[in-house]
């Protein structure tokens, strides 16, 4: 009889210890999960901010693109650039022709004297 009573008491104590351990484990798990939730909330706020910044950049890029298109249309109305003008290339051609003629005459004169 004493053995049965002792067995019941020991079982009750072990059960209480297991319940306390389970409560501690559950409390730890609850705290860990709460930390995970907090981390996920911070991550969500960060991603929302990044999304907001990206949307702002897209809006800026869209407005810049519209301005660049407008500028491109205005530039095409202005006419050719200075380096595209026919007068410039005519002048360069004349100077190049004169230079080549002088250089050829000098080379022929050198070849005739030697």
Backbone as XML, in Angstrom:
<?xml version="1.0"?>
<chain id="A" units="angstrom">
  <residue number="1" name="UNK">
    <atom name="N" x="0.805" y="-1.163" z="0.000"/>
    <atom name="CA" x="0.000" y="0.000" z="0.000"/>
    <atom name="C" x="0.871" y="1.258" z="0.000"/>
  </residue>
  <residue number="2" name="UNK">
    <atom name="N" x="1.904" y="1.218" z="0.805"/>
    <atom name="CA" x="2.811" y="2.349" z="0.857"/>
    <atom name="C" x="3.483" y="2.509" z="-0.511"/>
  </residue>
  <residue number="3" name="UNK">
    <atom name="N" x="3.786" y="1.425" z="-1.162"/>
    <atom name="CA" x="4.420" y="1.480" z="-2.480"/>
    <atom name="C" x="3.490" y="2.148" z="-3.486"/>
  </residue>
  <residue number="4" name="UNK">
    <atom name="N" x="2.222" y="1.820" z="-3.405"/>
    <atom name="CA" x="1.263" y="2.425" z="-4.330"/>
    <atom name="C" x="1.138" y="3.927" z="-4.046"/>
  </residue>
  <residue number="5" name="UNK">
    <atom name="N" x="1.076" y="4.284" z="-2.783"/>
    <atom name="CA" x="0.971" y="5.691" z="-2.412"/>
    <atom name="C" x="2.223" y="6.449" z="-2.846"/>
  </residue>
  <residue number="6" name="UNK">
    <atom name="N" x="3.372" y="5.807" z="-2.610"/>
    <atom name="CA" x="4.642" y="6.435" z="-3.019"/>
    <atom name="C" x="4.683" y="6.580" z="-4.534"/>
  </residue>
  <residue number="7" name="UNK">
    <atom name="N" x="4.220" y="5.593" z="-5.237"/>
    <atom name="CA" x="4.186" y="5.643" z="-6.696"/>
    <atom name="C" x="3.275" y="6.764" z="-7.176"/>
  </residue>
  <residue number="8" name="UNK">
    <atom name="N" x="2.153" y="6.931" z="-6.519"/>
    <atom name="CA" x="1.214" y="7.999" z="-6.897"/>
    <atom name="C" x="1.841" y="9.363" z="-6.614"/>
  </residue>
  <residue number="9" name="UNK">
    <atom name="N" x="2.497" y="9.494" z="-5.493"/>
    <atom name="CA" x="3.127" y="10.773" z="-5.140"/>
    <atom name="C" x="4.240" y="11.100" z="-6.126"/>
  </residue>
  <residue number="10" name="UNK">
    <atom name="N" x="5.092" y="10.103" z="-6.443"/>
    <atom name="CA" x="6.187" y="10.325" z="-7.386"/>
    <atom name="C" x="5.646" y="10.676" z="-8.778"/>
  </residue>
  <residue number="11" name="UNK">
    <atom name="N" x="4.599" y="10.005" z="-9.182"/>
    <atom name="CA" x="3.995" y="10.284" z="-10.487"/>
    <atom name="C" x="3.443" y="11.697" z="-10.508"/>
  </residue>
  <residue number="12" name="UNK">
    <atom name="N" x="2.840" y="12.121" z="-9.450"/>
    <atom name="CA" x="2.287" y="13.471" z="-9.364"/>
    <atom name="C" x="3.407" y="14.509" z="-9.408"/>
  </residue>
  <residue number="13" name="UNK">
    <atom name="N" x="4.525" y="14.197" z="-8.682"/>
    <atom name="CA" x="5.640" y="15.142" z="-8.695"/>
    <atom name="C" x="6.278" y="15.213" z="-10.085"/>
  </residue>
  <residue number="14" name="UNK">
    <atom name="N" x="6.455" y="14.049" z="-10.716"/>
    <atom name="CA" x="7.031" y="14.025" z="-12.062"/>
    <atom name="C" x="6.111" y="14.749" z="-13.019"/>
  </residue>
  <residue number="15" name="UNK">
    <atom name="N" x="4.815" y="14.534" z="-12.872"/>
    <atom name="CA" x="3.842" y="15.210" z="-13.733"/>
    <atom name="C" x="3.915" y="16.718" z="-13.533"/>
  </residue>
  <residue number="16" name="UNK">
    <atom name="N" x="4.068" y="17.164" z="-12.279"/>
    <atom name="CA" x="4.180" y="18.589" z="-11.994"/>
    <atom name="C" x="5.455" y="19.147" z="-12.601"/>
  </residue>
  <residue number="17" name="UNK">
    <atom name="N" x="6.571" y="18.410" z="-12.487"/>
    <atom name="CA" x="7.843" y="18.843" z="-13.065"/>
    <atom name="C" x="7.712" y="18.926" z="-14.576"/>
  </residue>
  <residue number="18" name="UNK">
    <atom name="N" x="7.086" y="17.916" z="-15.186"/>
    <atom name="CA" x="6.897" y="17.936" z="-16.638"/>
    <atom name="C" x="6.005" y="19.106" z="-17.038"/>
  </residue>
  <residue number="19" name="UNK">
    <atom name="N" x="4.963" y="19.361" z="-16.246"/>
    <atom name="CA" x="4.080" y="20.476" z="-16.559"/>
    <atom name="C" x="4.827" y="21.806" z="-16.458"/>
  </residue>
  <residue number="20" name="UNK">
    <atom name="N" x="5.684" y="21.936" z="-15.433"/>
    <atom name="CA" x="6.475" y="23.151" z="-15.279"/>
    <atom name="C" x="7.443" y="23.281" z="-16.440"/>
  </residue>
  <residue number="21" name="UNK">
    <atom name="N" x="8.115" y="22.169" z="-16.795"/>
    <atom name="CA" x="9.033" y="22.199" z="-17.933"/>
    <atom name="C" x="8.294" y="22.527" z="-19.218"/>
  </residue>
  <residue number="22" name="UNK">
    <atom name="N" x="7.113" y="21.941" z="-19.375"/>
    <atom name="CA" x="6.324" y="22.237" z="-20.566"/>
    <atom name="C" x="5.916" y="23.699" z="-20.594"/>
  </residue>
  <residue number="23" name="UNK">
    <atom name="N" x="5.564" y="24.237" z="-19.446"/>
    <atom name="CA" x="5.176" y="25.646" z="-19.377"/>
    <atom name="C" x="6.367" y="26.541" z="-19.716"/>
  </residue>
  <residue number="24" name="UNK">
    <atom name="N" x="7.540" y="26.180" z="-19.216"/>
    <atom name="CA" x="8.743" y="26.952" z="-19.524"/>
    <atom name="C" x="9.054" y="26.847" z="-21.009"/>
  </residue>
  <residue number="25" name="UNK">
    <atom name="N" x="8.957" y="25.634" z="-21.540"/>
    <atom name="CA" x="9.211" y="25.434" z="-22.965"/>
    <atom name="C" x="8.208" y="26.209" z="-23.807"/>
  </residue>
  <residue number="26" name="UNK">
    <atom name="N" x="6.947" y="26.147" z="-23.400"/>
    <atom name="CA" x="5.919" y="26.876" z="-24.130"/>
    <atom name="C" x="6.148" y="28.387" z="-24.042"/>
  </residue>
  <residue number="27" name="UNK">
    <atom name="N" x="6.566" y="28.868" z="-22.877"/>
    <atom name="CA" x="6.844" y="30.287" z="-22.702"/>
    <atom name="C" x="8.007" y="30.724" z="-23.595"/>
  </residue>
  <residue number="28" name="UNK">
    <atom name="N" x="9.056" y="29.884" z="-23.624"/>
    <atom name="CA" x="10.205" y="30.176" z="-24.493"/>
    <atom name="C" x="9.778" y="30.198" z="-25.959"/>
  </residue>
  <residue number="29" name="UNK">
    <atom name="N" x="8.984" y="29.225" z="-26.343"/>
    <atom name="CA" x="8.513" y="29.140" z="-27.723"/>
    <atom name="C" x="7.643" y="30.359" z="-28.069"/>
  </residue>
  <residue number="30" name="UNK">
    <atom name="N" x="6.800" y="30.753" z="-27.117"/>
    <atom name="CA" x="5.961" y="31.928" z="-27.321"/>
    <atom name="C" x="6.811" y="33.186" z="-27.500"/>
  </residue>
  <residue number="31" name="UNK">
    <atom name="N" x="7.847" y="33.325" z="-26.678"/>
    <atom name="CA" x="8.740" y="34.481" z="-26.795"/>
    <atom name="C" x="9.498" y="34.462" z="-28.124"/>
  </residue>
  <residue number="32" name="UNK">
    <atom name="N" x="9.929" y="33.265" z="-28.523"/>
    <atom name="CA" x="10.650" y="33.131" z="-29.795"/>
    <atom name="C" x="9.740" y="33.497" z="-30.968"/>
  </residue>
  <residue number="33" name="UNK">
    <atom name="N" x="8.508" y="33.020" z="-30.909"/>
    <atom name="CA" x="7.556" y="33.331" z="-31.978"/>
    <atom name="C" x="7.220" y="34.825" z="-31.983"/>
  </residue>
  <residue number="34" name="UNK">
    <atom name="N" x="7.119" y="35.429" z="-30.805"/>
    <atom name="CA" x="6.853" y="36.870" z="-30.720"/>
    <atom name="C" x="8.013" y="37.648" z="-31.341"/>
  </residue>
  <residue number="35" name="UNK">
    <atom name="N" x="9.255" y="37.190" z="-31.101"/>
    <atom name="CA" x="10.419" y="37.829" z="-31.717"/>
    <atom name="C" x="10.374" y="37.689" z="-33.233"/>
  </residue>
  <residue number="36" name="UNK">
    <atom name="N" x="9.987" y="36.508" z="-33.719"/>
    <atom name="CA" x="9.874" y="36.293" z="-35.161"/>
    <atom name="C" x="8.824" y="37.219" z="-35.765"/>
  </residue>
  <residue number="37" name="UNK">
    <atom name="N" x="7.695" y="37.358" z="-35.074"/>
    <atom name="CA" x="6.636" y="38.249" z="-35.556"/>
    <atom name="C" x="7.143" y="39.688" z="-35.603"/>
  </residue>
  <residue number="38" name="UNK">
    <atom name="N" x="7.846" y="40.111" z="-34.564"/>
    <atom name="CA" x="8.393" y="41.473" z="-34.549"/>
    <atom name="C" x="9.383" y="41.672" z="-35.693"/>
  </residue>
  <residue number="39" name="UNK">
    <atom name="N" x="10.231" y="40.665" z="-35.903"/>
    <atom name="CA" x="11.204" y="40.740" z="-37.000"/>
    <atom name="C" x="10.483" y="40.835" z="-38.348"/>
  </residue>
  <residue number="40" name="UNK">
    <atom name="N" x="9.435" y="40.039" z="-38.525"/>
    <atom name="CA" x="8.690" y="40.070" z="-39.779"/>
    <atom name="C" x="7.972" y="41.414" z="-39.967"/>
  </residue>
  <residue number="41" name="UNK">
    <atom name="N" x="7.495" y="41.997" z="-38.872"/>
    <atom name="CA" x="6.860" y="43.314" z="-38.969"/>
    <atom name="C" x="7.865" y="44.362" z="-39.424"/>
  </residue>
  <residue number="42" name="UNK">
    <atom name="N" x="9.072" y="44.323" z="-38.848"/>
    <atom name="CA" x="10.121" y="45.270" z="-39.235"/>
    <atom name="C" x="10.492" y="45.062" z="-40.702"/>
  </residue>
  <residue number="43" name="UNK">
    <atom name="N" x="10.604" y="43.810" z="-41.098"/>
    <atom name="CA" x="10.935" y="43.497" z="-42.489"/>
    <atom name="C" x="9.836" y="43.992" z="-43.432"/>
  </residue>
  <residue number="44" name="UNK">
    <atom name="N" x="8.587" y="43.843" z="-43.027"/>
    <atom name="CA" x="7.469" y="44.307" z="-43.836"/>
    <atom name="C" x="7.493" y="45.826" z="-43.979"/>
  </residue>
  <residue number="45" name="UNK">
    <atom name="N" x="7.777" y="46.522" z="-42.884"/>
    <atom name="CA" x="7.870" y="47.981" z="-42.949"/>
    <atom name="C" x="9.006" y="48.393" z="-43.873"/>
  </residue>
  <residue number="46" name="UNK">
    <atom name="N" x="10.132" y="47.693" z="-43.783"/>
    <atom name="CA" x="11.284" y="47.994" z="-44.633"/>
    <atom name="C" x="10.929" y="47.777" z="-46.100"/>
  </residue>
  <residue number="47" name="UNK">
    <atom name="N" x="10.275" y="46.669" z="-46.398"/>
    <atom name="CA" x="9.912" y="46.384" z="-47.788"/>
    <atom name="C" x="8.865" y="47.370" z="-48.296"/>
  </residue>
  <residue number="48" name="UNK">
    <atom name="N" x="7.938" y="47.768" z="-47.447"/>
    <atom name="CA" x="6.961" y="48.780" z="-47.850"/>
    <atom name="C" x="7.657" y="50.094" z="-48.182"/>
  </residue>
  <residue number="49" name="UNK">
    <atom name="N" x="8.649" y="50.469" z="-47.389"/>
    <atom name="CA" x="9.406" y="51.697" z="-47.641"/>
    <atom name="C" x="10.173" y="51.595" z="-48.957"/>
  </residue>
  <residue number="50" name="UNK">
    <atom name="N" x="10.789" y="50.436" z="-49.206"/>
    <atom name="CA" x="11.507" y="50.240" z="-50.468"/>
    <atom name="C" x="10.559" y="50.330" z="-51.659"/>
  </residue>
  <residue number="51" name="UNK">
    <atom name="N" x="9.372" y="49.760" z="-51.505"/>
    <atom name="CA" x="8.368" y="49.818" z="-52.568"/>
    <atom name="C" x="7.943" y="51.266" z="-52.815"/>
  </residue>
  <residue number="52" name="UNK">
    <atom name="N" x="7.770" y="52.027" z="-51.753"/>
    <atom name="CA" x="7.399" y="53.437" z="-51.882"/>
    <atom name="C" x="8.498" y="54.219" z="-52.598"/>
  </residue>
  <residue number="53" name="UNK">
    <atom name="N" x="9.749" y="53.966" z="-52.225"/>
    <atom name="CA" x="10.879" y="54.652" z="-52.864"/>
    <atom name="C" x="10.949" y="54.275" z="-54.340"/>
  </residue>
  <residue number="54" name="UNK">
    <atom name="N" x="10.761" y="52.998" z="-54.640"/>
    <atom name="CA" x="10.799" y="52.542" z="-56.028"/>
    <atom name="C" x="9.697" y="53.211" z="-56.841"/>
  </residue>
  <residue number="55" name="UNK">
    <atom name="N" x="8.503" y="53.309" z="-56.272"/>
    <atom name="CA" x="7.407" y="53.971" z="-56.978"/>
    <atom name="C" x="7.724" y="55.445" z="-57.214"/>
  </residue>
  <residue number="56" name="UNK">
    <atom name="N" x="8.334" y="56.101" z="-56.227"/>
    <atom name="CA" x="8.721" y="57.504" z="-56.403"/>
    <atom name="C" x="9.760" y="57.640" z="-57.514"/>
  </residue>
  <residue number="57" name="UNK">
    <atom name="N" x="10.729" y="56.729" z="-57.550"/>
    <atom name="CA" x="11.752" y="56.770" z="-58.595"/>
    <atom name="C" x="11.131" y="56.542" z="-59.960"/>
  </residue>
  <residue number="58" name="UNK">
    <atom name="N" x="10.164" y="55.633" z="-60.036"/>
    <atom name="CA" x="9.493" y="55.388" z="-61.312"/>
    <atom name="C" x="8.736" y="56.628" z="-61.773"/>
  </residue>
  <residue number="59" name="UNK">
    <atom name="N" x="8.110" y="57.317" z="-60.830"/>
    <atom name="CA" x="7.410" y="58.552" z="-61.192"/>
    <atom name="C" x="8.386" y="59.606" z="-61.677"/>
  </residue>
  <residue number="60" name="UNK">
    <atom name="N" x="9.527" y="59.712" z="-60.992"/>
    <atom name="CA" x="10.553" y="60.677" z="-61.409"/>
    <atom name="C" x="11.086" y="60.300" z="-62.781"/>
  </residue>
  <residue number="61" name="UNK">
    <atom name="N" x="11.361" y="59.009" z="-62.979"/>
    <atom name="CA" x="11.870" y="58.567" z="-64.276"/>
    <atom name="C" x="10.856" y="58.832" z="-65.379"/>
  </residue>
  <residue number="62" name="UNK">
    <atom name="N" x="9.578" y="58.644" z="-65.095"/>
    <atom name="CA" x="8.548" y="58.903" z="-66.095"/>
    <atom name="C" x="8.506" y="60.379" z="-66.452"/>
  </residue>
  <residue number="63" name="UNK">
    <atom name="N" x="8.591" y="61.242" z="-65.435"/>
    <atom name="CA" x="8.565" y="62.675" z="-65.723"/>
    <atom name="C" x="9.844" y="63.098" z="-66.444"/>
  </residue>
  <residue number="64" name="UNK">
    <atom name="N" x="10.990" y="62.513" z="-66.065"/>
    <atom name="CA" x="12.243" y="62.816" z="-66.768"/>
    <atom name="C" x="12.177" y="62.354" z="-68.212"/>
  </residue>
  <residue number="65" name="UNK">
    <atom name="N" x="11.571" y="61.211" z="-68.427"/>
    <atom name="CA" x="11.452" y="60.682" z="-69.784"/>
    <atom name="C" x="10.595" y="61.607" z="-70.639"/>
  </residue>
  <residue number="66" name="UNK">
    <atom name="N" x="9.522" y="62.105" z="-70.059"/>
    <atom name="CA" x="8.672" y="63.038" z="-70.798"/>
    <atom name="C" x="9.444" y="64.317" z="-71.128"/>
  </residue>
  <residue number="67" name="UNK">
    <atom name="N" x="10.227" y="64.813" z="-70.173"/>
    <atom name="CA" x="11.028" y="66.016" z="-70.414"/>
    <atom name="C" x="12.091" y="65.763" z="-71.476"/>
  </residue>
  <residue number="68" name="UNK">
    <atom name="N" x="12.714" y="64.589" z="-71.438"/>
    <atom name="CA" x="13.731" y="64.255" z="-72.443"/>
    <atom name="C" x="13.118" y="64.149" z="-73.836"/>
  </residue>
  <residue number="69" name="UNK">
    <atom name="N" x="11.925" y="63.582" z="-73.914"/>
    <atom name="CA" x="11.251" y="63.513" z="-75.218"/>
    <atom name="C" x="10.954" y="64.906" z="-75.749"/>
  </residue>
  <residue number="70" name="UNK">
    <atom name="N" x="10.494" y="65.775" z="-74.859"/>
    <atom name="CA" x="10.205" y="67.158" z="-75.260"/>
    <atom name="C" x="11.481" y="67.841" z="-75.742"/>
  </residue>
  <residue number="71" name="UNK">
    <atom name="N" x="12.582" y="67.663" z="-75.017"/>
    <atom name="CA" x="13.864" y="68.243" z="-75.419"/>
    <atom name="C" x="14.319" y="67.695" z="-76.768"/>
  </residue>
  <residue number="72" name="UNK">
    <atom name="N" x="14.124" y="66.389" z="-76.972"/>
    <atom name="CA" x="14.529" y="65.785" z="-78.242"/>
    <atom name="C" x="13.745" y="66.389" z="-79.400"/>
  </residue>
  <residue number="73" name="UNK">
    <atom name="N" x="12.469" y="66.621" z="-79.191"/>
    <atom name="CA" x="11.665" y="67.240" z="-80.239"/>
    <atom name="C" x="12.115" y="68.674" z="-80.501"/>
  </residue>
  <residue number="74" name="UNK">
    <atom name="N" x="12.469" y="69.400" z="-79.449"/>
    <atom name="CA" x="12.943" y="70.775" z="-79.622"/>
    <atom name="C" x="14.283" y="70.820" z="-80.332"/>
  </residue>
  <residue number="75" name="UNK">
    <atom name="N" x="15.166" y="69.878" z="-80.033"/>
    <atom name="CA" x="16.487" y="69.837" z="-80.668"/>
    <atom name="C" x="16.350" y="69.559" z="-82.158"/>
  </residue>
  <residue number="76" name="UNK">
    <atom name="N" x="15.447" y="68.645" z="-82.504"/>
    <atom name="CA" x="15.280" y="68.340" z="-83.923"/>
    <atom name="C" x="14.746" y="69.550" z="-84.689"/>
  </residue>
  <residue number="77" name="UNK">
    <atom name="N" x="14.052" y="70.447" z="-84.023"/>
    <atom name="CA" x="13.543" y="71.659" z="-84.668"/>
    <atom name="C" x="14.637" y="72.709" z="-84.845"/>
  </residue>
  <residue number="78" name="UNK">
    <atom name="N" x="15.705" y="72.625" z="-84.065"/>
    <atom name="CA" x="16.768" y="73.626" z="-84.119"/>
    <atom name="C" x="17.655" y="73.500" z="-85.347"/>
  </residue>
  <residue number="79" name="UNK">
    <atom name="N" x="17.721" y="72.348" z="-85.932"/>
    <atom name="CA" x="18.581" y="72.135" z="-87.086"/>
    <atom name="C" x="19.814" y="71.336" z="-86.712"/>
  </residue>
  <residue number="80" name="UNK">
    <atom name="N" x="20.747" y="71.185" z="-87.654"/>
    <atom name="CA" x="21.923" y="70.349" z="-87.398"/>
    <atom name="C" x="22.878" y="71.004" z="-86.398"/>
  </residue>
  <residue number="81" name="UNK">
    <atom name="N" x="23.648" y="70.190" z="-85.741"/>
    <atom name="CA" x="24.680" y="70.664" z="-84.814"/>
    <atom name="C" x="25.825" y="71.269" z="-85.614"/>
  </residue>
  <residue number="82" name="UNK">
    <atom name="N" x="26.754" y="71.943" z="-84.908"/>
    <atom name="CA" x="27.860" y="72.601" z="-85.584"/>
    <atom name="C" x="28.723" y="71.617" z="-86.350"/>
  </residue>
  <residue number="83" name="UNK">
    <atom name="N" x="28.895" y="70.405" z="-85.796"/>
    <atom name="CA" x="29.741" y="69.416" z="-86.464"/>
    <atom name="C" x="29.022" y="68.724" z="-87.613"/>
  </residue>
  <residue number="84" name="UNK">
    <atom name="N" x="27.735" y="68.997" z="-87.762"/>
    <atom name="CA" x="26.981" y="68.422" z="-88.880"/>
    <atom name="C" x="26.821" y="69.420" z="-90.024"/>
  </residue>
  <residue number="85" name="UNK">
    <atom name="N" x="27.358" y="70.622" z="-89.864"/>
    <atom name="CA" x="27.127" y="71.647" z="-90.889"/>
    <atom name="C" x="28.012" y="71.393" z="-92.119"/>
  </residue>
  <residue number="86" name="UNK">
    <atom name="N" x="27.457" y="71.566" z="-93.293"/>
    <atom name="CA" x="28.235" y="71.348" z="-94.525"/>
    <atom name="C" x="29.385" y="72.349" z="-94.686"/>
  </residue>
  <residue number="87" name="UNK">
    <atom name="N" x="29.226" y="73.573" z="-94.179"/>
    <atom name="CA" x="30.282" y="74.574" z="-94.311"/>
    <atom name="C" x="31.546" y="74.144" z="-93.567"/>
  </residue>
  <residue number="88" name="UNK">
    <atom name="N" x="31.367" y="73.539" z="-92.412"/>
    <atom name="CA" x="32.527" y="73.067" z="-91.647"/>
    <atom name="C" x="33.294" y="72.015" z="-92.440"/>
  </residue>
  <residue number="89" name="UNK">
    <atom name="N" x="32.586" y="71.049" z="-92.973"/>
    <atom name="CA" x="33.257" y="69.974" z="-93.694"/>
    <atom name="C" x="33.863" y="70.471" z="-95.008"/>
  </residue>
  <residue number="90" name="UNK">
    <atom name="N" x="33.254" y="71.470" z="-95.614"/>
    <atom name="CA" x="33.840" y="72.065" z="-96.813"/>
    <atom name="C" x="35.175" y="72.723" z="-96.470"/>
  </residue>
  <residue number="91" name="UNK">
    <atom name="N" x="35.203" y="73.464" z="-95.353"/>
    <atom name="CA" x="36.448" y="74.106" z="-94.924"/>
    <atom name="C" x="37.524" y="73.082" z="-94.597"/>
  </residue>
  <residue number="92" name="UNK">
    <atom name="N" x="37.147" y="72.038" z="-93.894"/>
    <atom name="CA" x="38.118" y="70.981" z="-93.568"/>
    <atom name="C" x="38.634" y="70.328" z="-94.836"/>
  </residue>
  <residue number="93" name="UNK">
    <atom name="N" x="37.744" y="70.115" z="-95.818"/>
    <atom name="CA" x="38.158" y="69.497" z="-97.091"/>
    <atom name="C" x="39.131" y="70.373" z="-97.860"/>
  </residue>
  <residue number="94" name="UNK">
    <atom name="N" x="38.884" y="71.687" z="-97.867"/>
    <atom name="CA" x="39.769" y="72.613" z="-98.574"/>
    <atom name="C" x="41.152" y="72.613" z="-97.922"/>
  </residue>
  <residue number="95" name="UNK">
    <atom name="N" x="41.205" y="72.753" z="-96.613"/>
    <atom name="CA" x="42.502" y="72.731" z="-95.927"/>
    <atom name="C" x="43.217" y="71.395" z="-96.096"/>
  </residue>
  <residue number="96" name="UNK">
    <atom name="N" x="42.484" y="70.292" z="-96.057"/>
    <atom name="CA" x="43.105" y="68.983" z="-96.251"/>
    <atom name="C" x="43.642" y="68.862" z="-97.674"/>
  </residue>
  <residue number="97" name="UNK">
    <atom name="N" x="42.890" y="69.346" z="-98.653"/>
    <atom name="CA" x="43.350" y="69.291" z="-100.048"/>
    <atom name="C" x="44.605" y="70.111" z="-100.258"/>
  </residue>
  <residue number="98" name="UNK">
    <atom name="N" x="44.630" y="71.324" z="-99.701"/>
    <atom name="CA" x="45.818" y="72.172" z="-99.825"/>
    <atom name="C" x="47.010" y="71.500" z="-99.138"/>
  </residue>
  <residue number="99" name="UNK">
    <atom name="N" x="46.784" y="70.950" z="-97.955"/>
    <atom name="CA" x="47.869" y="70.273" z="-97.237"/>
    <atom name="C" x="48.404" y="69.079" z="-97.994"/>
  </residue>
  <residue number="100" name="UNK">
    <atom name="N" x="47.527" y="68.283" z="-98.559"/>
    <atom name="CA" x="47.989" y="67.121" z="-99.333"/>
    <atom name="C" x="48.749" y="67.551" z="-100.593"/>
  </residue>
  <residue number="101" name="UNK">
    <atom name="N" x="48.310" y="68.607" z="-101.231"/>
    <atom name="CA" x="48.993" y="69.097" z="-102.432"/>
    <atom name="C" x="50.401" y="69.582" z="-102.088"/>
  </residue>
  <residue number="102" name="UNK">
    <atom name="N" x="50.521" y="70.347" z="-101.019"/>
    <atom name="CA" x="51.837" y="70.842" z="-100.602"/>
    <atom name="C" x="52.732" y="69.675" z="-100.208"/>
  </residue>
  <residue number="103" name="UNK">
    <atom name="N" x="52.203" y="68.753" z="-99.452"/>
    <atom name="CA" x="52.983" y="67.593" z="-99.014"/>
    <atom name="C" x="53.415" y="66.734" z="-100.207"/>
  </residue>
  <residue number="104" name="UNK">
    <atom name="N" x="52.565" y="66.552" z="-101.193"/>
    <atom name="CA" x="52.922" y="65.772" z="-102.387"/>
    <atom name="C" x="54.003" y="66.476" z="-103.181"/>
  </residue>
  <residue number="105" name="UNK">
    <atom name="N" x="53.872" y="67.795" z="-103.331"/>
    <atom name="CA" x="54.917" y="68.541" z="-104.063"/>
    <atom name="C" x="56.251" y="68.460" z="-103.370"/>
  </residue>
  <residue number="106" name="UNK">
    <atom name="N" x="56.265" y="68.572" z="-102.068"/>
    <atom name="CA" x="57.526" y="68.466" z="-101.325"/>
    <atom name="C" x="58.124" y="67.077" z="-101.498"/>
  </residue>
  <residue number="107" name="UNK">
    <atom name="N" x="57.282" y="66.002" z="-101.413"/>
    <atom name="CA" x="57.779" y="64.633" z="-101.551"/>
    <atom name="C" x="58.339" y="64.389" z="-102.939"/>
  </residue>
  <residue number="108" name="UNK">
    <atom name="N" x="57.702" y="64.918" z="-103.965"/>
    <atom name="CA" x="58.194" y="64.760" z="-105.359"/>
    <atom name="C" x="59.505" y="65.527" z="-105.512"/>
  </residue>
  <residue number="109" name="UNK">
    <atom name="N" x="59.594" y="66.716" z="-104.919"/>
    <atom name="CA" x="60.840" y="67.507" z="-105.002"/>
    <atom name="C" x="61.984" y="66.790" z="-104.286"/>
  </residue>
  <residue number="110" name="UNK">
    <atom name="N" x="61.732" y="66.148" z="-103.191"/>
    <atom name="CA" x="62.767" y="65.393" z="-102.476"/>
    <atom name="C" x="63.211" y="64.205" z="-103.294"/>
  </residue>
  <residue number="111" name="UNK">
    <atom name="N" x="62.271" y="63.533" z="-103.937"/>
    <atom name="CA" x="62.621" y="62.342" z="-104.729"/>
    <atom name="C" x="63.434" y="62.752" z="-105.971"/>
  </residue>
  <residue number="112" name="UNK">
    <atom name="N" x="63.166" y="63.918" z="-106.568"/>
    <atom name="CA" x="63.885" y="64.362" z="-107.761"/>
    <atom name="C" x="65.306" y="64.783" z="-107.456"/>
  </residue>
  <residue number="113" name="UNK">
    <atom name="N" x="65.571" y="65.294" z="-106.245"/>
    <atom name="CA" x="66.908" y="65.748" z="-105.910"/>
    <atom name="C" x="67.804" y="64.588" z="-105.484"/>
  </residue>
  <residue number="114" name="UNK">
    <atom name="N" x="67.298" y="63.472" z="-105.126"/>
    <atom name="CA" x="68.141" y="62.354" z="-104.688"/>
    <atom name="C" x="68.318" y="61.364" z="-105.741"/>
  </residue>
</chain>
